[in-house]
């Protein structure tokens, strides 16, 4: 059994994957790094698959490889992808609004659903990135607004959009897609830009 961290063998005597990962994470924490990828005998372990393997025994033939990264670099890279995702969501909403005006409501709803899914992913990525680098959104201000307010506004807008879909309120939905979502998108773009700048500043200090 050999446990590697960034292709370097460790002295770990752990006998189960969960214990091995805990040791690796503790070691990396002292270096201000995190585990970003795990492979068991060449097979990547991710998400639920990784959770399910926590109690798996490591045999003498096992090879567990862990790969690390600077959490600021991980968060920075994740956030840099989000402006493009928001542009894509806004394009879907704008197209859906046009489809509604043409009475193509079924196709429009499909585009709205795709846009909502993108927004949920963006929201999750922002929150996870902030957690990763210990950014407390309560102490930030973006264009005179608290990020927590911007996030709450998104939650409300997502709910209102889903409600409009469920009740068949295509007029209200078209208004939201044409006016409310673009304004919210602009605020979120500003939030993401502010977070990218903050993390970039933090990285320069290391």
C-alpha positions, 0 to 999 in steps of 0.5 A, spaced: 500 500 500 502 506 497 499 513 499 501 519 494 500 526 495 502 530 488 506 524 486 510 524 492 509 517 497 507 519 504 509 515 511 501 514 512 499 507 515 492 508 514 488 502 513 482 505 510 481 510 505 477 515 510 483 515 515 488 516 509 484 522 506 484 525 513 491 524 514 492 527 507 488 533 509 491 535 515 498 535 512 495 539 507 492 544 511 498 546 514 501 547 507 495 551 506 493 547 501 486 542 499 485 535 496 482 537 489 482 530 486 483 522 489 484 516 485 484 509 487 488 504 483 488 509 477 480 510 478 478 517 480 473 518 486 468 523 486 462 526 490 458 520 492 463 515 489 468 518 494 463 518 500 461 511 499 469 509 499 470 512 506 470 505 509 474 501 504 480 497 506 486 499 503 490 492 501 498 491 500 496 492 493 492 499 493 495 505 491 491 511 493 493 518 490 491 525 492 492 531 488 492 538 491 491 545 490 492 552 493 484 553 495 485 561 493 487 558 486 481 553 486 476 559 488 479 564 483 478 559 477 471 557 479 469 564 479 472 566 473 468 561 469 461 564 472 461 571 468 460 566 461 455 562 465 451 568 467 451 570 459 449 564 457 443 564 462 441 571 460 441 569 453 436 563 454 432 567 458 432 573 452 430 567 447 425 564 452 422 571 452 422 572 444 418 565 444 413 567 449 411 573 444 411 568 439 406 563 443 411 558 443 410 557 450 413 550 451 419 551 448 420 557 452 419 554 458 425 549 456 430 555 455 427 558 462 429 551 466 436 551 463 437 558 465 435 556 472 439 550 472 445 555 470 443 560 476 443 555 481 450 552 479 452 559 479 450 560 486 453 554 489 459 556 486 460 563 489 458 560 496 463 554 495 468 559 493 467 564 499 467 558 504 473 555 501 477 561 502 474 564 508 470 570 505 465 572 510 460 575 505 457 579 511 463 584 511 463 586 504 459 591 500 458 591 492 456 597 489 453 599 496 449 593 497 451 587 501 452 580 497 447 577 502 442 581 499 444 580 492 444 572 494 437 573 497 434 577 491 436 571 487 433 566 491 426 570 491 427 571 483 428 563 482 422 562 486 418 567 483 420 564 476 418 557 478 411 560 481 410 563 474 412 557 470 407 552 475 401 557 474 402 558 467 403 566 468 406 567 461 405 575 461 409 575 468 414 570 466 415 574 460 416 581 464 421 578 469 425 575 463 425 581 459 426 586 465 428 583 472 433 578 470 437 582 466 438 587 472 439 581 477 444 579 472 448 585 472 448 585 480 451 578 480 456 580 475 459 585 479 459 581 485 463 576 482 468 581 479 468 583 486 470 577 489 475 575 483 479 582 485 478 580 492 481 573 491 486 575 486 489 580 492 489 575 497 493 571 492 498 576 491 499 576 499 502 569 499 
